[in-house]
Amino acid sequence: MVRPSLNDLAAFAAVANHQSFRRAADVMGVSRSALSHTIIGLEAKLDVRLFNRTTRSVSLTQAGARLLARLDPVLQDLDHALDTLSEERGTPSGALRINANKSGARILLADVVPRFLDLYPDVELDLVSEGRLVDIVEQGFDAGVRLLEAVPKDMVSVKFAGDVRFIAVAAPFYLKGKAGLQTPDDLNAHCCIRQRLPSGKRYRWEFSKRGAEIAVDVPGNLTLDDSDLLVQAAVDGRGIAYVPEYFARSLLKSGQLVTVLDDWCPPTPGLALYCPRSRHVPSPLRAFIDLLREVDRSR
């Protein structure tokens, strides 16, 4: 038997843990075809089939499952050993992958990322922005950023950037001559710019006041899936939009937008960076968390 290389074994573990050649290739930064050739070569060296493959799925054979059970702890120990060397050098290095929603990514890019890259030039930061909530472990991310209420319960979270407030906004000229809004039910007499969630469902606007909670499936003839686009459509007079205050702040200050139903839009727990519970946190992630807390304390 030809002894496989460490790269061969790492490729096997990536495909096995992600149960996908495409996702494993994305995480490793190689092409799917190159990864497939690596696995075929590994199976030839070991003279055993490690995966059952179909056009739609990848699963481990019994031999593959036994190899993964032995191999995973070894690779984790190796990562830990290399990370310890990085700590002894005093400077974190390596890759750091974070999956964030758009507002979280914008805040990190404004307040944290520039300082982090200046302090730790040996870290390669991969910040992926997307609306859908993903399994960060399955997708190969070190951490995620979402609203605190959306963080999976089995994760460790670090809250930052204060509370978040969702607000209803419109252009002054859209509201001119129209009846005022006293309760969320009054939205039914207006044109609203509706939002499509990453899941494909349309978002029901959520309001609360003194313990009363209301969710409204607002009327409207325009649906968008991006907060920046929602704000722009409101500025253009297409109707009332419901967005995180962060996206509309500058336009409220300039007077291009005004809020409605203000007393029905209280702050809620804001953003959090989260990661799996583990006795060992990679040094790049630990450095990022420490800086995130430092920046948050200085706000």
N, C-alpha and C positions, 0 to 999 in steps of 0.2 A: 504493500500500500504506500502510495506517495503521500508524504506528510503535507497537509494543507497549510497555507499561509494564514497569518492573523487576519489579513484582509478578507480572505475567503470565508473565514468563520464569522467575522463581523457582518459580512454581507448576508450570510445564512441567518444570523440572529435578527437582522433588520427585517428581512422578508417574513420570517416566522412570527415576529412580534407584531408586525403591521398587517400580516395576512394579505399582503398586496405587494406585487412587484412595483406598481406605479408609485405608491406612497413611500415605499422603502427607497426607491431610486431618488425621489424628490428630497427625502431627508439626507441621503448620502451625497447628493449633488452629482449623480451620474445618470447616464441614460438608462432607460428601461432595458434596452437590448444588451447593453454592456453588463448590467446586473444579471440578466438572464444567462448570458454566457458564463459569468462567474459561477453561478449556481450549478449549471450543467457541468462545468469543469470540476467543481467540488464533488459532485456526485460521482463523477468518473474516478477521481482520486480515491474516494472512500469505497468505491464499488458498491454503493447502496443508494436507493432512491430515498430522498429526504422529503419531497413534497408530492402531494397529489394535485395535479393541475387540470383545470378545465378552462374554457374560454371566459368563464365568469367568476371563478373562485380559486383560491389557493389554500390548501390545508396540509398539515404535517402528516407524514406517515408515522407509524409507531417508532421506527428508527429515528426519524427526525425529532419526534417529541422527546425521546430519551436523550438525544444529543443536546437539545435546547435546555432541558432540565439541568444538565451538567454544565453547559457552556455559559448560561446567563450569569450565574454567580461569579464565574471566573472573569468575564468581561467587565462586570460591575467592580470587582476588586481591582482590575487593571485601571479602569477609569479613576477609581479612588486613589490609587498609587500615583498616577500621573498628575492628578489634581493636587496631591500633597507636595509633589515637586514644585508645582506652580506656586503653592503657598510659601514654600521655603525660599523661592526666588523673590517673594514679596510682591509679585505682580500677577494677577489673574490672566490667564490666556486661554485660547480655544474658542469654541463657538457657543453662542447664547441665542436660542430661538424662543421668541415670545409671540403668542397669538393674541391680538387685541381687537376690540371693537373700534370703530372709527374715532369716536370721541376720546377714548383712552389713548389711542395711538397719537392723536394730535397733542394731547396734554403731555405725554411722555416726550414727544419730539420737541416741544417748546421748552420744557423745564428740566428734563432729566438726561435725555440721550446725548445732547452735545457735551455736557460735563462728563458723562460716563465715558464717551469715546476719547475725550482729551486725557482723562485720568488713566484709562486702560487701553492703550493703543494696540495691545496684543490680543484683544478680544474682538471677534467678528460677530457683530450683532445682526441678527436676522429678525426684523419686526414685521410680522404679517398682519395686515388689517382686513378683517372680514366681519360681516354681520352675524353669521350663524355661530351658535355655540358648539364648539367641537370638543372631542375627547383629546385633551392635550397630550396625554400619554400615548394613545394610539397613533396620533398624528406626528409624534416625534418632537413635541415642543417641551422646553424646559419649564415654561410658565405661561399663564394666560392672564388677560385683563378683561374684566366684565363688571357690570353692576354687582354690588355685594350680594344682592338678593338672588342673583343668577349663578353664584359660585357653587359648584357641587359640594355637598356636605362633607365629603371625605377628603377635602383639600385644605391646606393651610393658606390663609389669606392675610394680606397686608393692605388695609384701607388707606387711600390717599386722595388728595385733591378735594377734601371736604364733601359735604352733601351735594346731591345733584337735584335740580329742579326742572321739571318738564312744564313748559308754558305754552299757552295758546296765543298766537301772534297774527297780526294782519296789518296791511298797509292802511294808513289813515284814510286815503281816498276810497278804499274799498268799503270802509265802515260808514263813510259820510252818507247821511240820509237814511241809514238803516236803523232798525230798532236795536236798542241796547241789549246786552246779554247780562242776565242776573243769575241764571243757573245753567248748568251744562245742557239741560233739556232745550234751552233756547238755541242751541247749535242747529237744531233740526230746521230752523227757519233760515239758515245760512248755507252758502256754498263752502264746503270744507275741502282741504287738500288731504286726501286720505293716504295712509302709508301701508305698503306691503312689507310684511316681515320676511326675513330670510327663509322661514319655513314655508312661505307661500300664502299664509293666512293674512287677512287684512287686520290691522291693529285697531282695537277698540280703545278709544281715548279714555284714560282713567283719571278721575278727579276725586278729591276728598275734602271735607270741611267739617270740623268739629265732630269727627267720628262717622259722619255719613260718607259712604263711598258710592260712586256712580261710574259705570263704564258705558260709553256711548258709541254705537256704531254710526258714525256721523255720515250725513249725506254729502255728495259731491261727485263731480264728473271727471276728476283727475286723481290718479293714484300714482305715487312715486315710492321709491325704495331707498332714498338717500336723504339724510338730514340737510345737507347743503342745498340739494335740489328743492326740498320742501320750503326752505327759507327763501330761496330765490323766487319760487312761484308765489309766495306770499308777498314779497316785495313788488312783484309784477301785478299784484291785484287780483290773483286768481282765487283768493278766498282766505280762509283762516287755516293756519298750520299749527301743529302741535309738536314741539321739538325740545330737546335739551337746551336750557338757557344759554349754554356755552356757545352754541352755533348762531344765536341771534343777538348776542350781547352788543357787538359793534353797531349793528343796524338799529337796535333800540336806542343806543346812545346818539346816533345821527338823526333819529326821528323818522327813518324810513319804515320802521315797524313800531307798533304799539302792542301792549298786552291787553287781553280780555280775560275775564273770569279769574283775575289775579288771586282773589281770596279762595279759589278752589284749587290752587296749584301750590301746595306746601312742598318744602324740600323733603327728599327721601335719602336713605343711605346711598352714598355715591360709589365710586369705582374702587376696585380692589385688584391687586396683583395676587395670583394664587398659583400654588404648585403642589405636587404630591407630598404627602407626609413621608419623610425619609430621614434616617439618622445622618445621612451625608448629603449636603447641598453643594453642588459644584461651585467652585470659587467664583466664576463669573456671575452666576446668579446671586450668590451671597453678597458680592460687591454691589450688584445692581440694587438689591433690596436695601442695603445699608444706605446707599446714596438716595434712593427714593424716600426713605424715612427722613433723611437729613433735609432734603429739599422740602418735604411736606411740613416739617417743623418750622422752616423759615418762611413759610407763606403767611 
